């Protein structure tokens, strides 16, 4: 493998890395403990430069790792950089499967939220939309009934704020998981006391970058970026993140470390889809 064909790995200032979705602060302390215990960064976060010319980057994957490095007072983060138009960068969405919450409480949360209107949906092929239209999200109940979560708001920023209201209506009152399954019968078999499914709208990378550059966050767990190729199991020593090491020197050391790994045939490339069982 030639070095030029490898993922772009570099150190960047952490204050230039912006997360694009709401962060769960409860996940940070255990992650910090694991990082300190292992003494290394296993998988580098993935970032993409914002298209506003500010020199900032949006974190596509690894928001918890970036947050942990900030709280550990490291000034720089080792990241994989992907350009917004890279053909290997794809954006997908998650749906939320909700369980261990009463069906009545599940639907009541939407009805009681200001700015949202819950409408019974008769079109089985209905789709939610982030830009315009009535339906902001779709909701399947445990009985298989379908509803549109509607709003009169039209601008992108207001609709994103209402997406937070959608998620906030249930996230503290249930057990929650991300899924790409939409078969209610299958979900009922998988999840005990299945309450319902929330299907979110499609997003575009440019929309998310615009929102991120303006300081708007999406709800946690509704977007998924797929990147190919991706750098995994780097296991780079934490001592190389030391605050006293200048950024330029960090990147020079990283370059030498990568060249040494390549020379010792310590890098493997898998072109095929891969399942990892050691996480």
C-alpha positions, -999 to +999 in steps of 0.1 A: +000+000+000+013+034-009+013+061+018-008+085-005-036+059-006-039+058+031-066+078+050-055+113+058-044+113+094-032+145+112-033+164+144-056+194+146-064+219+174-094+206+194-109+241+195-114+239+157-134+207+159-172+212+162-196+184+170-229+184+150-252+166+174-261+169+210-236+153+233-244+129+262-221+141+290-226+109+310-205+090+284-174+112+288-161+102+323-160+064+315-143+071+281-117+092+298-110+064+322-106+039+294-083+062+274-061+068+305-061+031+314-050+020+278-026+049+273-036+053+237-062+065+212-076+035+195-098+049+167-092+085+155-123+107+152-133+116+116-137+152+106-145+172+075-136+209+069-165+232+070-173+249+037-175+284+053-138+291+050-134+294+088-107+267+091-130+247+114-139+211+111-172+192+117-168+159+136-185+132+116-178+104+140-161+104+174-178+133+192-173+116+225-136+111+219-131+148+209-150+159+240-129+136+262-097+150+248-110+185+255-118+177+291-084+160+295-070+194+285-052+181+254-048+210+229-047+188+198-066+157+185-054+130+161-081+128+135-089+114+101-098+141+076-124+135+049-133+161+023-171+169+021-172+158-015-152+126-010-170+097-029-163+075+001-183+097+024-220+087+027-247+101+051-275+079+064-301+083+091-311+063+121-346+057+134-353+055+171-369+024+185-386+031+219-396+005+244-406+001+281-429+031+278-467+030+277-482+035+242-505+063+256-476+081+272-455+077+240-482+095+218-492+120+245-456+133+245-459+145+209-494+159+214-484+180+244-453+195+227-457+231+215-452+235+178-460+199+170-492+184+156-498+146+155-518+135+125-530+100+116-512+091+084-531+070+058-503+069+032-481+039+040-454+054+018-453+088+035-419+103+042-406+129+067-389+160+054-364+184+070-371+211+044-407+222+039-438+202+039-459+192+069-444+160+082-413+165+103-411+129+114-431+097+113-442+076+142-453+040+143-471+028+174-468-007+189-500-016+172-486-006+138-506+027+134-487+054+115-487+091+124-470+122+109-455+146+134-464+179+116-453+215+120-460+248+103-424+259+107-406+261+073-371+273+079-344+247+085-332+261+118-367+260+134-374+225+121-342+213+137-351+228+170-385+210+168-366+177+161-351+182+195-386+186+209-396+154+192-368+134+208-372+152+242-408+141+244-397+105+250-360+101+256-361+105+294-391+082+298-382+050+280-354+028+268-341+038+235-320+024+207-310+033+171-321+011+143-325+010+105-353-016+108-388-004+100-406-037+102-429-033+132-435-071+136-397-077+137-391-049+162-419-063+185-401-096+185-367-080+193-377-054+219-397-063+250-426-039+258-421-023+224-436+012+224-430+026+189-407+037+162-397+073+152-385+078+117-366+109+110-361+129+077-333+125+053-304+150+057-278+164+033-242+168+043-244+205+032-274+211+054-257+196+085-225+216+078-245+248+075-262+241+108-230+231+125-212+263+113-241+284+128-239+266+161-271+244+157-269+208+170-290+179+158-305+155+183-281+127+193-283+094+174-302+103+142-274+106+117-248+081+106-218+088+085-201+060+066-165+066+055-144+045+032-115+039+037-115+043+074-086+042+098-093+018+127-073+003+156-045+029+152-036+026+189-015+058+189+003+065+222-014+090+244+020+104+254+023+119+219-007+142+227+013+160+254+004+197+256+040+208+255+047+192+221+040+218+194+014+209+167+040+208+139+062+185+158+032+162+166+025+159+129+061+152+121+062+124+147+030+110+134+043+109+099+074+090+110+053+066+130+031+059+101+060+054+077+076+030+102+043+010+105+041+007+067+078-004+065+071-031+090+040-042+072+019-032+102-010-019+082-037-041+067-063-030+041-097-047+037-116-038+005-146-059+015-173-051+041-160-063+075-176-073+108-154-067+139-160-087+170-133-073+193-150-039+202 
